[in-house]
């Protein structure tokens, strides 16, 4: 069993954000082979919102158990939300229908006051 982690994150508007989840077996503590899995992370301002403020697909490793999520600078430029709850999930390859929660928590968006302008 994979034990999800509660983690809160801060995004700085217009900056790159990266986080890597390490998928470990809850009993042995060893990395889980995540080859051919898919990973998603969605964040919403409110649990009832139908459209997420962030909708990410993770970069999935292999027997190292690594799942990396990235928010590129252009993904937050112009955004006006300040906080959102998120869930990150790992779906196992077919024929399995198993989904594990990787993590959950909140994102805080720190808005930028200055912007670089194109020449």
Secondary structure, 3 states (H helix, E strand, C coil): CECCEECCEEEECCCCEEEEEECEECCCCCECCCCCCEEEEEEECCCCCCCCCEEEECEECCCCCEEEEEECHHHCCCCCCCEEEEEEEEECCCCCCCEEEEEEEEEEEECCCCCCCCC
